[in-house]
Amino acid sequence: MARANLSSIDTTTGDKLAFYGNREKATMKQSYNQEEKKVDKQLINSRKQDNLAKAKAKAKKKAKLAKASKKRNKK
């Protein structure tokens, strides 16, 4: 429970700001959905997997070219 303001300082604007901030936080928390978070994680993981596969393919191709270049330079 909120305590009664017994000080002589006028704090009405501060109370209004605090109320507004708390109301905004409450709506943000309410709009946050756990299921959406799971979907986002799945999307991120699938993107990571795609990027990893592309990076592996690129590294394999570079290694193959480097090996061919090395072989060509030996002769």
DOMIMAR-947408 format. One record per residue (C-alpha): x, y, z; chain; residue number from 0. Coordinates in nm, 2 decimals, padded with zeros to 4 digits, always signed. Layout:
N
@east: X | north: Y | up: Z | ch: A | i: NUM
...
END
This chain:
75
@east: +00.00 | north: +00.00 | up: +00.00 | ch: A | i: 0
@east: +00.11 | north: +00.35 | up: -00.07 | ch: A | i: 1
@east: +00.18 | north: +00.57 | up: +00.23 | ch: A | i: 2
@east: +00.02 | north: +00.91 | up: +00.27 | ch: A | i: 3
@east: +00.23 | north: +01.20 | up: +00.18 | ch: A | i: 4
@east: +00.26 | north: +01.40 | up: +00.50 | ch: A | i: 5
@east: +00.55 | north: +01.63 | up: +00.39 | ch: A | i: 6
@east: +00.51 | north: +01.99 | up: +00.32 | ch: A | i: 7
@east: +00.67 | north: +01.96 | up: -00.03 | ch: A | i: 8
@east: +00.43 | north: +01.95 | up: -00.32 | ch: A | i: 9
@east: +00.50 | north: +01.61 | up: -00.50 | ch: A | i: 10
@east: +00.19 | north: +01.59 | up: -00.72 | ch: A | i: 11
@east: +00.39 | north: +01.61 | up: -01.05 | ch: A | i: 12
@east: +00.63 | north: +01.34 | up: -00.92 | ch: A | i: 13
@east: +00.33 | north: +01.12 | up: -00.83 | ch: A | i: 14
@east: +00.18 | north: +01.17 | up: -01.17 | ch: A | i: 15
@east: +00.51 | north: +01.08 | up: -01.34 | ch: A | i: 16
@east: +00.55 | north: +00.77 | up: -01.12 | ch: A | i: 17
@east: +00.19 | north: +00.66 | up: -01.20 | ch: A | i: 18
@east: +00.25 | north: +00.71 | up: -01.57 | ch: A | i: 19
@east: +00.57 | north: +00.52 | up: -01.56 | ch: A | i: 20
@east: +00.42 | north: +00.23 | up: -01.37 | ch: A | i: 21
@east: +00.13 | north: +00.21 | up: -01.61 | ch: A | i: 22
@east: +00.36 | north: +00.20 | up: -01.91 | ch: A | i: 23
@east: +00.57 | north: -00.08 | up: -01.75 | ch: A | i: 24
@east: +00.25 | north: -00.28 | up: -01.67 | ch: A | i: 25
@east: +00.14 | north: -00.26 | up: -02.03 | ch: A | i: 26
@east: +00.48 | north: -00.36 | up: -02.16 | ch: A | i: 27
@east: +00.48 | north: -00.66 | up: -01.93 | ch: A | i: 28
@east: +00.13 | north: -00.75 | up: -02.03 | ch: A | i: 29
@east: +00.21 | north: -00.73 | up: -02.40 | ch: A | i: 30
@east: +00.51 | north: -00.96 | up: -02.37 | ch: A | i: 31
@east: +00.41 | north: -01.31 | up: -02.46 | ch: A | i: 32
@east: +00.62 | north: -01.62 | up: -02.38 | ch: A | i: 33
@east: +00.51 | north: -01.81 | up: -02.69 | ch: A | i: 34
@east: +00.64 | north: -01.53 | up: -02.91 | ch: A | i: 35
@east: +00.97 | north: -01.55 | up: -02.74 | ch: A | i: 36
@east: +00.99 | north: -01.92 | up: -02.83 | ch: A | i: 37
@east: +00.92 | north: -01.85 | up: -03.19 | ch: A | i: 38
@east: +01.19 | north: -01.58 | up: -03.20 | ch: A | i: 39
@east: +01.44 | north: -01.83 | up: -03.05 | ch: A | i: 40
@east: +01.35 | north: -02.08 | up: -03.31 | ch: A | i: 41
@east: +01.40 | north: -01.82 | up: -03.59 | ch: A | i: 42
@east: +01.73 | north: -01.71 | up: -03.45 | ch: A | i: 43
@east: +01.85 | north: -02.07 | up: -03.42 | ch: A | i: 44
@east: +01.75 | north: -02.15 | up: -03.77 | ch: A | i: 45
@east: +01.93 | north: -01.84 | up: -03.90 | ch: A | i: 46
@east: +02.24 | north: -01.94 | up: -03.71 | ch: A | i: 47
@east: +02.22 | north: -02.29 | up: -03.85 | ch: A | i: 48
@east: +02.19 | north: -02.15 | up: -04.21 | ch: A | i: 49
@east: +02.48 | north: -01.91 | up: -04.15 | ch: A | i: 50
@east: +02.69 | north: -02.19 | up: -04.01 | ch: A | i: 51
@east: +02.62 | north: -02.42 | up: -04.30 | ch: A | i: 52
@east: +02.71 | north: -02.14 | up: -04.55 | ch: A | i: 53
@east: +03.03 | north: -02.07 | up: -04.36 | ch: A | i: 54
@east: +03.13 | north: -02.43 | up: -04.36 | ch: A | i: 55
@east: +03.07 | north: -02.46 | up: -04.73 | ch: A | i: 56
@east: +03.27 | north: -02.15 | up: -04.79 | ch: A | i: 57
@east: +03.56 | north: -02.28 | up: -04.58 | ch: A | i: 58
@east: +03.55 | north: -02.61 | up: -04.75 | ch: A | i: 59
@east: +03.57 | north: -02.44 | up: -05.09 | ch: A | i: 60
@east: +03.86 | north: -02.22 | up: -04.98 | ch: A | i: 61
@east: +04.05 | north: -02.52 | up: -04.85 | ch: A | i: 62
@east: +03.99 | north: -02.71 | up: -05.18 | ch: A | i: 63
@east: +04.12 | north: -02.41 | up: -05.38 | ch: A | i: 64
@east: +04.42 | north: -02.37 | up: -05.14 | ch: A | i: 65
@east: +04.50 | north: -02.73 | up: -05.18 | ch: A | i: 66
@east: +04.49 | north: -02.71 | up: -05.56 | ch: A | i: 67
@east: +04.70 | north: -02.40 | up: -05.56 | ch: A | i: 68
@east: +04.96 | north: -02.56 | up: -05.33 | ch: A | i: 69
@east: +04.96 | north: -02.87 | up: -05.56 | ch: A | i: 70
@east: +05.01 | north: -02.65 | up: -05.87 | ch: A | i: 71
@east: +05.29 | north: -02.45 | up: -05.71 | ch: A | i: 72
@east: +05.48 | north: -02.78 | up: -05.62 | ch: A | i: 73
@east: +05.52 | north: -02.87 | up: -05.99 | ch: A | i: 74
END
